[in-house]
Amino acid sequence: MLKKINEINNIDVNWPSEKLVNSITFRTKAGNRIKEYLINSGIVELSLRQFMDLFLPPASKSYKSEYDFWVNIPILKQPQFGSY
């Protein structure tokens, strides 16, 4: 799948979410938690841009502290994500 992503070379093309996560080869626990988050959020496909946005807080928001920054990262809002 990575070869196909590289050939298309467009971060806005949608991909099946599970295949995208598998192609990035996260460690098993992290990959499973990410897939669980996507399933629970009803996300069956997404672009690389949308995938990256799961790991970044909204750019349009100003943050009062480092803590405020981290608690606004979408994927970290999943219960118990950090403890796995």
C-alpha positions in Angstrom: 0.0 0.0 0.0 2.9 2.4 0.7 4.0 2.0 -2.8 0.6 3.0 -4.1 0.5 6.0 -1.8 3.9 7.1 -3.0 2.9 6.7 -6.7 -0.3 8.8 -6.2 1.6 11.4 -4.2 -1.4 13.2 -3.0 -2.1 13.6 0.8 -5.8 14.4 0.1 -6.7 11.0 -1.5 -8.8 8.9 0.8 -7.6 5.4 1.8 -9.3 2.6 3.8 -8.4 3.5 7.4 -7.4 0.0 8.6 -5.1 -0.5 5.5 -3.6 2.9 6.0 -2.8 2.2 9.7 -1.4 -1.2 8.8 0.8 0.2 6.0 2.5 2.6 8.4 3.5 -0.3 10.6 2.9 1.1 14.1 3.8 -1.2 17.0 0.9 -3.6 17.6 -0.5 -1.8 20.7 -0.4 1.6 19.1 -1.8 0.4 15.8 -4.6 -1.4 17.5 -5.5 1.6 19.6 -5.5 3.9 16.5 -7.7 1.5 14.6 -10.0 1.3 17.6 -10.2 5.1 17.7 -11.1 5.2 14.0 -13.7 2.5 14.3 -15.3 4.2 17.4 -15.3 7.5 15.5 -17.0 5.9 12.5 -14.0 6.7 10.2 -13.8 4.0 7.5 -11.5 5.9 5.2 -9.4 9.0 5.5 -6.6 10.9 3.7 -3.1 11.3 5.0 -3.9 14.9 5.8 -6.8 13.8 8.0 -4.7 11.1 9.5 -2.0 13.6 10.5 -4.7 15.9 11.9 -5.6 13.2 14.4 -2.2 13.7 16.0 -2.2 17.5 16.0 -4.4 20.0 17.8 -6.3 22.5 15.8 -4.0 25.2 14.4 -6.6 27.9 14.7 -6.8 27.6 18.5 -4.5 29.4 20.9 -3.2 27.4 23.8 -2.6 28.8 27.3 -0.2 26.1 28.3 1.6 23.0 27.1 -1.0 21.0 28.9 -3.8 22.8 27.0 -1.9 21.9 23.8 -1.7 18.2 24.6 -5.3 17.8 25.7 -6.5 19.1 22.4 -4.9 16.4 20.3 -7.9 14.4 19.0 -6.5 10.9 19.2 -5.3 11.5 22.8 -8.9 12.2 23.9 -9.6 8.4 23.5 -9.9 6.9 27.0 -6.7 5.2 28.2 -4.8 5.9 25.0 -1.7 7.0 26.8 -1.5 4.1 29.2 -1.3 1.3 26.6 
